[in-house]
Amino acid sequence: MTARLAETQLWQQNLVSLIRSGLFCRAETREIHGLFSVVGIYRDDSASAPLAKYSDNRRAQDAANLVNRLAMVSSSSIETN
């Protein structure tokens, strides 16, 4: 459980930086070297480095959905301030 928590914290730190950049558009999953990776997509349609990697596509999809929801909350709170 501890290793899993540390892994989640690391990719969340990278995600926060990506969202705060103001260039983040959405998260997608891609298969890279046999693993399902969550990548951030910038406004110019280029992709970030993988934020998280999973062997199970469902876990990657769940993570991408979570990222997209977090980004929506962050952008709406930025707009109101």
Backbone torsions as a table, in degrees:
resi	resn	phi	psi	omega
1	MET	NA	-38.3	-179.0
2	THR	-63.9	-43.7	179.8
3	ALA	-63.1	-40.2	179.7
4	ARG	-64.5	-41.0	178.5
5	LEU	-63.7	-44.2	179.6
6	ALA	-63.0	-40.5	178.1
7	GLU	-61.8	-44.2	179.8
8	THR	-64.3	-41.2	-179.9
9	GLN	-63.9	-39.0	-179.5
10	LEU	-63.8	-47.7	-178.2
11	TRP	-72.6	-26.2	176.3
12	GLN	-68.7	-35.1	177.0
13	GLN	-64.5	-42.9	176.8
14	ASN	-64.0	-37.7	179.5
15	LEU	-65.1	-43.9	179.7
16	VAL	-58.5	-44.0	178.6
17	SER	-61.6	-42.6	-179.7
18	LEU	-65.0	-44.7	-179.6
19	ILE	-66.6	-42.0	-179.1
20	ARG	-66.2	-20.9	-179.7
21	SER	-63.7	-21.2	-178.4
22	GLY	80.2	-2.2	-179.2
23	LEU	-99.4	-8.8	-176.5
24	PHE	-70.3	133.9	179.2
25	CYS	-109.2	-51.6	-177.6
26	ARG	-165.7	171.6	174.7
27	ALA	-110.9	145.8	177.1
28	GLU	-136.5	162.8	172.2
29	THR	-106.1	144.0	177.1
30	ARG	-140.6	148.7	175.7
31	GLU	-91.2	120.3	-178.9
32	ILE	-130.3	117.6	178.8
33	HIS	53.6	41.8	176.5
34	GLY	81.5	0.4	177.1
35	LEU	-115.3	151.1	177.4
36	PHE	-91.9	116.9	-174.3
37	SER	-110.2	144.6	172.7
38	VAL	-96.9	122.1	178.5
39	VAL	-122.1	149.6	174.4
40	GLY	-89.4	139.9	177.6
41	ILE	-107.8	125.0	178.7
42	TYR	-81.4	168.0	-178.8
43	ARG	-61.1	-25.3	177.9
44	ASP	-88.7	13.5	179.6
45	ASP	69.8	11.7	173.2
46	SER	-85.1	158.0	-175.9
47	ALA	-106.6	147.4	175.1
48	SER	-79.1	174.8	168.7
49	ALA	-65.0	156.1	178.7
50	PRO	-56.2	132.4	176.9
51	LEU	-85.5	-34.2	179.7
52	ALA	-153.5	151.0	179.3
53	LYS	-129.2	138.1	-178.5
54	TYR	-136.6	151.9	174.1
55	SER	-85.3	-17.4	-178.4
56	ASP	-108.1	123.2	-178.9
57	ASN	-60.9	-35.3	-179.4
58	ARG	-63.9	-39.3	178.2
59	ARG	-66.3	-39.1	178.6
60	ALA	-65.3	-42.5	178.2
61	GLN	-62.7	-42.2	177.3
62	ASP	-60.5	-43.1	-180.0
63	ALA	-64.9	-42.0	178.7
64	ALA	-63.6	-41.0	177.3
65	ASN	-63.0	-40.8	177.3
66	LEU	-62.3	-44.6	178.9
67	VAL	-59.8	-44.9	-179.5
68	ASN	-63.8	-37.5	176.6
69	ARG	-67.9	-41.1	177.7
70	LEU	-62.7	-39.9	-180.0
71	ALA	-65.6	-37.5	178.5
72	MET	-65.2	-42.6	179.2
73	VAL	-64.6	-43.9	-178.9
74	SER	-64.1	-43.1	-178.3
75	SER	-70.6	-34.5	178.6
76	SER	-71.5	-33.8	178.1
77	SER	-73.5	-30.7	175.5
78	ILE	-67.2	-41.1	-179.1
79	GLU	-65.1	-33.0	-177.5
80	THR	-80.6	-17.8	-178.6
81	ASN	-89.5	NA	NA
